[in-house]
Amino acid sequence: MIIGVTLRNVKMDEIDILKVNKSIANYILKYDAIPIFITNINHFSSIASIFDGFIIPGGNNWENIDEEVLKYAYDNDVPVLGICAGMQLIGSFNGKEVSDNTTPINNDNHKSNDTYVHDIIINDGI
């Protein structure tokens, strides 16, 4: 199984960096799947059919590639997991496009490298 993961653009020391939380990749690998990081919107359409599912991670906002991945997944019945802002993106999608008046909830905690942004609770069997 191949899982596509979109990346987040961050600036560190005036350098643009694409990043993903290592735990996302580790969980994909834990279940014997292969993570492939989606970095370029221009080439996505040429490789989109190789993916069995997608993860759109959290962050301060979503990227254009996230929207393209979501549209492809919707049109081709491919599962998508949205985390934080990724889930907000999924919630703002109407089957054709992202609502124009929808933007992610801004949370300055995302800028911290020292702490988790927020807690999550996973309930088994719900």
Z-matrix of the N, CA and C atoms (Angstrom, degrees):
N
C 1 1.444
C 2 1.535 1 107.95
N 3 1.316 2 115.76 1 136.89
C 4 1.465 3 122.01 2 -179.75
C 5 1.525 4 108.77 3 -116.88
N 6 1.328 5 115.08 4 124.20
C 7 1.461 6 121.34 5 -178.29
C 8 1.523 7 108.67 6 -113.07
N 9 1.321 8 116.83 7 122.52
C 10 1.457 9 122.02 8 176.45
C 11 1.519 10 110.04 9 -86.09
N 12 1.321 11 115.60 10 133.42
C 13 1.462 12 121.57 11 -179.91
C 14 1.520 13 108.32 12 -123.93
N 15 1.317 14 116.51 13 123.16
C 16 1.464 15 118.94 14 175.72
C 17 1.516 16 109.14 15 -78.16
N 18 1.310 17 115.96 16 154.86
C 19 1.458 18 121.92 17 -175.91
C 20 1.516 19 110.55 18 -108.31
N 21 1.311 20 115.62 19 164.17
C 22 1.458 21 122.52 20 177.66
C 23 1.514 22 109.88 21 -107.30
N 24 1.337 23 115.56 22 137.31
C 25 1.469 24 121.24 23 174.16
C 26 1.520 25 108.69 24 -84.52
N 27 1.314 26 116.30 25 125.67
C 28 1.465 27 121.41 26 175.38
C 29 1.520 28 108.09 27 -133.89
N 30 1.314 29 115.57 28 155.57
C 31 1.461 30 121.04 29 177.44
C 32 1.522 31 107.38 30 -112.60
N 33 1.335 32 115.59 31 123.52
C 34 1.465 33 121.22 32 177.73
C 35 1.521 34 107.91 33 -129.57
N 36 1.311 35 115.16 34 121.77
C 37 1.471 36 120.32 35 -178.79
C 38 1.529 37 111.48 36 52.49
N 39 1.340 38 115.19 37 43.76
C 40 1.469 39 122.49 38 178.02
C 41 1.526 40 113.76 39 66.68
N 42 1.322 41 117.68 40 15.16
C 43 1.459 42 122.26 41 177.95
C 44 1.524 43 108.08 42 -112.87
N 45 1.328 44 117.41 43 131.83
C 46 1.459 45 121.39 44 175.81
C 47 1.524 46 108.96 45 -77.90
N 48 1.318 47 115.26 46 127.97
C 49 1.459 48 121.45 47 -177.63
C 50 1.526 49 108.54 48 -128.57
N 51 1.327 50 116.36 49 141.63
C 52 1.453 51 121.88 50 170.54
C 53 1.517 52 106.95 51 -99.28
N 54 1.346 53 116.99 52 132.06
C 55 1.456 54 118.44 53 -176.64
C 56 1.520 55 111.76 54 -140.72
N 57 1.326 56 113.82 55 161.74
C 58 1.453 57 122.74 56 173.70
C 59 1.523 58 106.88 57 -142.16
N 60 1.309 59 116.71 58 148.91
C 61 1.452 60 120.72 59 175.92
C 62 1.529 61 108.18 60 -68.26
N 63 1.318 62 116.22 61 127.43
C 64 1.466 63 121.67 62 -176.64
C 65 1.524 64 112.10 63 -57.57
N 66 1.329 65 117.12 64 -32.31
C 67 1.466 66 119.35 65 -178.32
C 68 1.526 67 112.00 66 -63.55
N 69 1.326 68 117.87 67 -29.40
C 70 1.471 69 120.20 68 177.30
C 71 1.525 70 109.46 69 -63.81
N 72 1.324 71 116.33 70 -49.22
C 73 1.469 72 120.17 71 178.79
C 74 1.526 73 110.75 72 -61.79
N 75 1.337 74 116.82 73 -41.21
C 76 1.463 75 120.15 74 -179.23
C 77 1.522 76 112.18 75 -62.31
N 78 1.342 77 117.42 76 -40.75
C 79 1.464 78 119.69 77 178.45
C 80 1.524 79 111.62 78 -66.53
N 81 1.300 80 117.48 79 -39.14
C 82 1.469 81 119.81 80 177.33
C 83 1.525 82 109.87 81 -61.90
N 84 1.320 83 117.04 82 -46.02
C 85 1.468 84 121.74 83 179.69
C 86 1.525 85 111.76 84 -65.55
N 87 1.322 86 117.29 85 -35.24
C 88 1.469 87 122.07 86 -179.75
C 89 1.525 88 110.97 87 -57.42
N 90 1.309 89 116.93 88 -31.92
C 91 1.459 90 120.97 89 -178.22
C 92 1.528 91 112.15 90 -102.11
N 93 1.329 92 115.01 91 27.64
C 94 1.469 93 123.06 92 174.95
C 95 1.525 94 113.70 93 57.36
N 96 1.308 95 116.17 94 30.12
C 97 1.460 96 121.26 95 173.20
C 98 1.528 97 108.16 96 -103.75
N 99 1.303 98 116.04 97 168.43
C 100 1.463 99 121.83 98 -177.62
C 101 1.523 100 108.80 99 -114.46
N 102 1.346 101 117.30 100 119.76
C 103 1.469 102 118.67 101 175.12
C 104 1.523 103 110.35 102 -83.83
N 105 1.304 104 115.69 103 134.12
C 106 1.467 105 121.00 104 171.92
C 107 1.517 106 106.44 105 -125.08
N 108 1.321 107 114.88 106 127.01
C 109 1.455 108 120.60 107 -175.16
C 110 1.517 109 109.84 108 -89.57
N 111 1.310 110 115.00 109 127.11
C 112 1.461 111 122.12 110 -176.12
C 113 1.524 112 107.96 111 -92.72
N 114 1.316 113 116.18 112 112.84
C 115 1.456 114 120.74 113 -172.39
C 116 1.518 115 114.48 114 -111.21
N 117 1.319 116 117.17 115 -19.75
C 118 1.454 117 118.48 116 -169.03
C 119 1.523 118 111.21 117 -134.01
N 120 1.313 119 116.04 118 117.52
C 121 1.461 120 120.80 119 -179.18
C 122 1.535 121 111.53 120 -65.13
N 123 1.327 122 117.16 121 -29.62
C 124 1.465 123 120.59 122 -177.60
C 125 1.522 124 112.84 123 -69.06
N 126 1.319 125 117.41 124 -26.41
C 127 1.464 126 120.34 125 -177.77
C 128 1.519 127 113.49 126 -104.83
N 129 1.305 128 117.38 127 -5.05
C 130 1.458 129 120.39 128 -175.19
C 131 1.522 130 112.16 129 -58.63
N 132 1.309 131 118.23 130 -46.06
C 133 1.464 132 120.10 131 -175.86
C 134 1.526 133 112.56 132 -61.03
N 135 1.329 134 117.75 133 -27.72
C 136 1.464 135 119.90 134 -179.08
C 137 1.532 136 112.81 135 -78.62
N 138 1.336 137 118.00 136 -15.74
C 139 1.468 138 120.38 137 179.33
C 140 1.519 139 113.14 138 -120.09
N 141 1.302 140 118.15 139 -2.67
C 142 1.471 141 121.94 140 -171.86
C 143 1.527 142 113.17 141 -54.32
N 144 1.312 143 118.33 142 -35.40
C 145 1.465 144 120.95 143 -174.50
C 146 1.531 145 113.84 144 -70.48
N 147 1.328 146 119.32 145 -10.19
C 148 1.471 147 120.10 146 -180.00
C 149 1.523 148 112.37 147 -79.78
N 150 1.322 149 118.08 148 -14.46
C 151 1.460 150 121.15 149 -172.77
C 152 1.528 151 112.54 150 -87.71
N 153 1.335 152 114.21 151 138.58
C 154 1.461 153 121.22 152 175.99
C 155 1.523 154 111.66 153 -94.80
N 156 1.314 155 116.82 154 -11.90
C 157 1.456 156 122.80 155 179.50
C 158 1.513 157 109.05 156 -175.82
N 159 1.332 158 115.37 157 169.80
C 160 1.465 159 121.11 158 -178.10
C 161 1.518 160 110.12 159 -136.30
N 162 1.325 161 114.77 160 151.72
C 163 1.460 162 121.76 161 169.80
C 164 1.524 163 107.13 162 -123.87
N 165 1.319 164 115.21 163 126.99
C 166 1.464 165 121.88 164 174.20
C 167 1.523 166 105.96 165 -110.28
N 168 1.339 167 117.15 166 107.75
C 169 1.466 168 120.32 167 -173.44
C 170 1.521 169 113.40 168 -77.49
N 171 1.317 170 114.31 169 177.62
C 172 1.455 171 121.30 170 178.20
C 173 1.514 172 112.05 171 -83.20
N 174 1.295 173 114.74 172 -178.04
C 175 1.459 174 122.39 173 -179.50
C 176 1.513 175 109.39 174 155.80
N 177 1.310 176 116.48 175 -172.28
C 178 1.465 177 120.07 176 178.81
C 179 1.518 178 112.11 177 -73.05
N 180 1.306 179 117.94 178 -24.36
C 181 1.456 180 121.71 179 178.22
C 182 1.518 181 108.65 180 -160.32
N 183 1.302 182 115.91 181 175.24
C 184 1.451 183 118.63 182 175.25
C 185 1.515 184 109.24 183 -105.12
N 186 1.317 185 115.00 184 162.51
C 187 1.459 186 122.81 185 -175.37
C 188 1.533 187 109.49 186 -105.32
N 189 1.312 188 115.93 187 165.55
C 190 1.473 189 119.93 188 176.22
C 191 1.523 190 111.51 189 -59.41
N 192 1.335 191 116.75 190 -36.23
C 193 1.466 192 119.29 191 179.53
C 194 1.525 193 111.06 192 -62.90
N 195 1.326 194 117.35 193 -33.64
C 196 1.465 195 120.43 194 177.78
C 197 1.526 196 110.59 195 -61.10
N 198 1.316 197 115.87 196 -42.81
C 199 1.462 198 120.38 197 179.46
C 200 1.520 199 110.92 198 -65.26
N 201 1.323 200 117.72 199 -40.93
C 202 1.466 201 121.04 200 179.30
C 203 1.524 202 110.96 201 -65.01
N 204 1.318 203 116.41 202 -42.93
C 205 1.463 204 120.81 203 177.74
C 206 1.522 205 109.91 204 -61.28
N 207 1.323 206 117.46 205 -45.19
C 208 1.456 207 120.91 206 -179.55
C 209 1.528 208 111.33 207 -62.55
N 210 1.317 209 117.35 208 -44.17
C 211 1.473 210 120.29 209 177.71
C 212 1.525 211 111.20 210 -60.33
N 213 1.338 212 116.37 211 -45.18
C 214 1.466 213 120.06 212 179.17
C 215 1.528 214 110.07 213 -60.97
N 216 1.331 215 116.49 214 -47.56
C 217 1.459 216 120.91 215 -177.99
C 218 1.529 217 111.01 216 -60.03
N 219 1.316 218 116.57 217 -42.93
C 220 1.462 219 120.94 218 179.48
C 221 1.534 220 110.77 219 -63.45
N 222 1.323 221 116.25 220 -47.42
C 223 1.471 222 120.91 221 -177.48
C 224 1.516 223 112.70 222 -67.10
N 225 1.337 224 117.20 223 -25.66
C 226 1.463 225 120.95 224 -174.01
C 227 1.527 226 113.27 225 -115.77
N 228 1.334 227 116.74 226 13.04
C 229 1.462 228 123.13 227 175.61
C 230 1.532 229 112.24 228 54.38
N 231 1.338 230 115.44 229 48.78
C 232 1.464 231 122.35 230 178.48
C 233 1.533 232 107.39 231 -107.20
N 234 1.336 233 118.02 232 133.05
C 235 1.470 234 120.56 233 -178.83
C 236 1.522 235 112.95 234 -63.33
N 237 1.342 236 115.32 235 145.78
C 238 1.466 237 122.09 236 178.19
C 239 1.521 238 108.28 237 -135.06
N 240 1.330 239 115.66 238 134.31
C 241 1.453 240 121.73 239 171.31
C 242 1.517 241 107.45 240 -110.08
N 243 1.314 242 117.20 241 122.39
C 244 1.451 243 121.80 242 175.58
C 245 1.513 244 109.60 243 -104.50
N 246 1.316 245 116.25 244 132.28
C 247 1.464 246 121.67 245 178.46
C 248 1.525 247 107.48 246 -112.43
N 249 1.311 248 116.86 247 123.92
C 250 1.463 249 123.22 248 176.33
C 251 1.541 250 110.59 249 55.97
N 252 1.326 251 118.49 250 -110.16
C 253 1.471 252 119.80 251 179.79
C 254 1.528 253 111.02 252 -61.36
N 255 1.330 254 117.54 253 -29.86
C 256 1.463 255 120.48 254 176.20
C 257 1.514 256 111.81 255 -62.62
N 258 1.327 257 116.49 256 -38.01
C 259 1.462 258 119.88 257 177.04
C 260 1.525 259 110.65 258 -72.04
N 261 1.327 260 117.20 259 -34.86
C 262 1.460 261 119.62 260 175.53
C 263 1.533 262 110.09 261 -61.55
N 264 1.317 263 116.12 262 -39.85
C 265 1.464 264 120.44 263 177.63
C 266 1.522 265 110.56 264 -61.10
N 267 1.315 266 116.50 265 -47.13
C 268 1.467 267 120.24 266 179.31
C 269 1.533 268 109.63 267 -59.28
N 270 1.319 269 117.21 268 -41.59
C 271 1.463 270 120.94 269 -179.89
C 272 1.512 271 113.81 270 -66.16
N 273 1.323 272 117.36 271 -24.35
C 274 1.468 273 120.54 272 -178.79
C 275 1.521 274 112.19 273 -92.75
N 276 1.314 275 117.12 274 -1.79
C 277 1.471 276 121.92 275 -176.40
C 278 1.523 277 109.85 276 -87.80
N 279 1.327 278 116.07 277 130.84
C 280 1.460 279 119.63 278 -177.47
C 281 1.529 280 113.30 279 -105.94
N 282 1.313 281 117.76 280 15.63
C 283 1.456 282 121.26 281 179.68
C 284 1.503 283 113.21 282 99.47
N 285 1.319 284 117.81 283 -16.89
C 286 1.454 285 122.02 284 179.10
C 287 1.522 286 111.75 285 -126.13
N 288 1.341 287 115.25 286 -39.62
C 289 1.459 288 119.61 287 -177.38
C 290 1.520 289 109.26 288 -157.80
N 291 1.325 290 113.81 289 168.88
C 292 1.458 291 120.14 290 176.42
C 293 1.521 292 107.87 291 -83.00
N 294 1.329 293 116.89 292 135.64
C 295 1.454 294 120.49 293 179.25
C 296 1.521 295 110.63 294 -54.51
N 297 1.334 296 116.54 295 135.68
C 298 1.458 297 121.37 296 -177.93
C 299 1.524 298 113.19 297 -64.03
N 300 1.306 299 116.65 298 -29.39
C 301 1.462 300 119.15 299 -175.21
C 302 1.526 301 112.70 300 -95.34
N 303 1.327 302 117.28 301 17.08
C 304 1.456 303 120.86 302 -177.81
C 305 1.519 304 110.03 303 -109.51
N 306 1.322 305 115.52 304 126.28
C 307 1.462 306 121.17 305 172.68
C 308 1.520 307 107.58 306 -132.79
N 309 1.320 308 117.70 307 152.43
C 310 1.461 309 119.58 308 -179.88
C 311 1.525 310 111.71 309 -61.81
N 312 1.304 311 115.05 310 152.27
C 313 1.458 312 119.99 311 173.86
C 314 1.520 313 107.67 312 -68.19
N 315 1.313 314 116.64 313 123.79
C 316 1.456 315 120.22 314 -178.62
C 317 1.520 316 109.32 315 -78.17
N 318 1.311 317 115.41 316 129.04
C 319 1.451 318 121.11 317 -179.36
C 320 1.522 319 107.92 318 -134.64
N 321 1.316 320 117.75 319 107.99
C 322 1.460 321 121.25 320 -177.31
C 323 1.520 322 113.16 321 -64.33
N 324 1.333 323 117.85 322 -15.84
C 325 1.462 324 119.51 323 176.99
C 326 1.526 325 111.85 324 -62.07
N 327 1.330 326 117.57 325 -23.51
C 328 1.458 327 120.19 326 178.90
C 329 1.520 328 111.67 327 -62.62
N 330 1.302 329 117.57 328 -19.42
C 331 1.456 330 120.86 329 -177.24
C 332 1.528 331 112.08 330 -84.94
N 333 1.316 332 117.69 331 -4.28
C 334 1.459 333 121.34 332 -177.85
C 335 1.514 334 110.47 333 -87.61
N 336 1.319 335 116.91 334 136.50
C 337 1.456 336 121.69 335 173.77
C 338 1.525 337 111.00 336 -99.79
N 339 1.329 338 116.97 337 -1.03
C 340 1.454 339 121.16 338 -172.54
C 341 1.523 340 114.03 339 -98.31
N 342 1.315 341 118.12 340 -24.03
C 343 1.458 342 120.20 341 -174.43
C 344 1.521 343 109.93 342 -137.58
N 345 1.329 344 114.44 343 163.15
C 346 1.455 345 119.00 344 172.00
C 347 1.524 346 108.36 345 -68.06
N 348 1.299 347 116.35 346 151.12
C 349 1.459 348 120.65 347 -179.01
C 350 1.522 349 109.95 348 -70.44
N 351 1.313 350 116.76 349 -46.49
C 352 1.452 351 121.33 350 178.47
C 353 1.515 352 108.70 351 -161.45
N 354 1.311 353 116.45 352 158.53
C 355 1.452 354 121.37 353 179.05
C 356 1.523 355 110.12 354 -79.25
N 357 1.323 356 115.51 355 154.70
C 358 1.459 357 121.60 356 170.33
C 359 1.506 358 108.38 357 -128.92
N 360 1.309 359 116.64 358 153.63
C 361 1.463 360 121.92 359 176.55
C 362 1.517 361 107.20 360 -126.27
N 363 1.308 362 115.98 361 125.67
C 364 1.455 363 121.34 362 178.66
C 365 1.527 364 107.33 363 -109.57
N 366 1.317 365 116.11 364 120.92
C 367 1.457 366 121.83 365 179.78
C 368 1.523 367 109.67 366 -103.85
N 369 1.301 368 116.23 367 121.02
C 370 1.453 369 121.95 368 -179.91
C 371 1.537 370 110.36 369 -69.42
N 372 1.320 371 116.62 370 134.99
C 373 1.449 372 121.13 371 172.53
C 374 1.513 373 116.17 372 83.68
N 375 1.305 374 117.63 373 7.92
C 376 1.466 375 118.88 374 -179.46
C 377 1.508 376 109.28 375 -97.65
